[in-house]
């Protein structure tokens, strides 16, 4: 039988590992940042999907990156909410962008973190406006987006 293992992830988005009721890998707090960990969506209680277990296939790879949104209810996980808030705060600190330009980037960010039909539009708009940002803001926003965006978005936006 094929199934998804349950992933344990801290509220800052660090993947701990796959867990089950008998797992000695489970941790109450993240060893990287000290934040509490979760194994279920806090909105709908669905388990967080980790790596897929396929019968007759041996795998030891753990989940590479935390999902941004719950597969069951579509709500953002705590690390996604925190990341969006951080990007908004960074944009507020930038003095090189107009308020309108900041708002355009804010509207684009959710489409940079999740693959949607508007992702490519968001990449182009953001790339144009990020060139106007102060260097410190750009570098911090780049780190924030890179932690959650797909490889395709990161390459398109930052190469």
C-alpha positions as CSV (number, residue, x, y, z in Angstrom):
1,X,0.0,0.0,0.0
2,X,1.3,3.4,-0.9
3,X,0.9,6.3,1.5
4,X,2.3,9.6,2.7
5,X,4.2,9.6,5.9
6,X,3.4,12.3,8.4
7,X,5.9,15.1,8.5
8,X,6.9,16.9,11.6
9,X,7.8,20.5,11.0
10,X,8.5,23.3,13.4
11,X,6.4,26.4,13.3
12,X,9.2,28.3,11.5
13,X,9.2,25.7,8.7
14,X,12.2,23.5,9.5
15,X,11.5,19.9,8.5
16,X,12.2,17.6,11.4
17,X,11.4,14.2,9.9
18,X,8.6,11.7,9.2
19,X,7.0,10.5,12.4
20,X,4.4,8.0,13.6
21,X,3.1,7.1,17.0
22,X,6.1,4.9,17.8
23,X,8.8,7.2,16.3
24,X,11.7,8.1,18.5
25,X,12.5,10.8,15.9
26,X,9.7,13.0,17.1
27,X,10.8,16.2,18.8
28,X,8.7,18.6,20.8
29,X,10.9,21.5,19.8
30,X,13.0,22.3,16.8
31,X,16.8,21.7,17.3
32,X,17.5,24.6,14.8
33,X,15.4,27.4,16.3
34,X,13.7,26.1,19.4
35,X,10.2,26.6,18.1
36,X,7.5,24.1,18.8
37,X,6.7,21.4,16.2
38,X,3.5,20.3,14.6
39,X,2.4,17.2,12.6
40,X,-1.1,18.3,11.7
41,X,-2.7,21.4,10.1
42,X,-3.8,23.7,12.9
43,X,-6.9,24.6,10.9
44,X,-8.3,21.2,9.9
45,X,-6.2,18.6,11.8
46,X,-5.1,16.8,8.7
47,X,-1.7,15.3,8.9
48,X,1.1,17.2,7.2
49,X,2.1,15.1,4.2
50,X,5.7,14.1,4.3
51,X,7.6,11.8,1.9
52,X,5.6,9.2,0.0
53,X,6.0,5.6,1.0
54,X,5.8,3.3,-2.1
55,X,5.6,-0.5,-1.5
56,X,8.7,-2.4,-2.7
57,X,10.7,0.8,-3.0
58,X,13.4,1.7,-0.5
59,X,13.7,5.3,0.3
60,X,15.6,7.2,3.0
61,X,15.1,10.7,1.7
62,X,13.2,13.0,4.1
63,X,10.9,15.8,2.9
64,X,13.2,18.4,1.4
65,X,11.1,21.5,2.1
66,X,8.0,22.3,4.1
67,X,4.7,22.7,2.2
68,X,3.3,26.2,2.2
69,X,-0.3,25.3,2.3
70,X,-2.4,22.4,3.7
71,X,-3.4,19.9,1.0
72,X,-6.8,19.4,2.7
73,X,-8.1,22.9,3.6
74,X,-5.8,25.1,1.5
75,X,-4.9,27.3,4.5
76,X,-1.3,28.5,4.9
77,X,0.9,26.8,7.5
78,X,2.3,28.9,10.4
79,X,5.7,29.3,8.6
80,X,4.0,30.6,5.5
81,X,2.0,33.2,7.5
82,X,5.2,34.2,9.3
83,X,7.2,34.4,6.0
84,X,4.5,36.6,4.3
85,X,4.5,38.9,7.3
86,X,8.3,39.2,7.3
87,X,8.3,40.1,3.6
88,X,5.6,42.7,4.2
89,X,7.7,44.2,7.1
90,X,10.8,44.2,4.9
91,X,8.9,46.1,2.2
92,X,7.8,48.6,4.7
93,X,11.4,49.3,5.7
94,X,12.5,49.9,2.1
95,X,12.8,53.6,1.2
96,X,13.5,53.1,-2.5
97,X,10.1,51.7,-3.5
98,X,6.9,53.8,-3.7
99,X,3.9,52.6,-1.7
100,X,2.2,51.5,-4.9
101,X,5.3,49.4,-5.9
102,X,5.4,47.8,-2.5
103,X,1.7,46.9,-2.9
104,X,2.4,45.3,-6.3
105,X,5.1,43.1,-4.7
106,X,2.8,42.2,-1.8
107,X,0.2,41.0,-4.3
108,X,2.8,39.0,-6.1
109,X,4.3,37.2,-3.2
110,X,1.6,34.5,-2.7
111,X,2.0,33.5,-6.4
112,X,5.7,33.3,-5.9
113,X,5.3,30.9,-3.0
114,X,2.8,28.6,-4.7
115,X,2.7,27.6,-8.3
116,X,-0.4,29.2,-9.8
117,X,-1.5,30.4,-13.2
118,X,-0.2,33.9,-12.2
119,X,3.2,32.8,-11.0
120,X,5.0,33.9,-14.2
121,X,3.3,37.3,-14.1
122,X,4.3,37.6,-10.5
123,X,7.9,36.7,-11.3
124,X,8.1,39.4,-14.1
125,X,6.5,42.1,-12.0
126,X,8.6,41.3,-8.9
127,X,11.8,41.1,-10.9
128,X,11.3,44.5,-12.4
129,X,10.4,46.1,-9.0
130,X,13.1,44.3,-7.0
131,X,15.7,46.0,-9.1
132,X,14.6,49.2,-7.5
133,X,14.9,48.0,-3.9
134,X,17.6,48.9,-1.6
135,X,20.4,46.2,-1.5
136,X,19.7,45.2,2.1
137,X,15.9,44.8,1.5
138,X,16.6,42.9,-1.8
139,X,18.9,40.4,-0.1
140,X,16.5,39.8,2.8
141,X,13.5,39.4,0.6
142,X,15.5,37.0,-1.6
143,X,16.3,34.8,1.4
144,X,12.7,34.8,2.5
145,X,11.3,33.9,-0.9
146,X,14.0,31.4,-1.6
147,X,13.2,29.5,1.5
148,X,9.7,28.7,0.2
149,X,9.6,29.2,-3.6
150,X,10.0,26.4,-6.1
151,X,13.3,26.0,-8.0
152,X,11.6,27.3,-11.1
153,X,10.6,30.6,-9.4
154,X,14.0,31.0,-7.7
155,X,15.8,30.6,-11.0
156,X,13.5,32.9,-12.9
157,X,13.5,35.6,-10.2
158,X,17.1,35.6,-9.0
159,X,19.3,34.5,-12.0
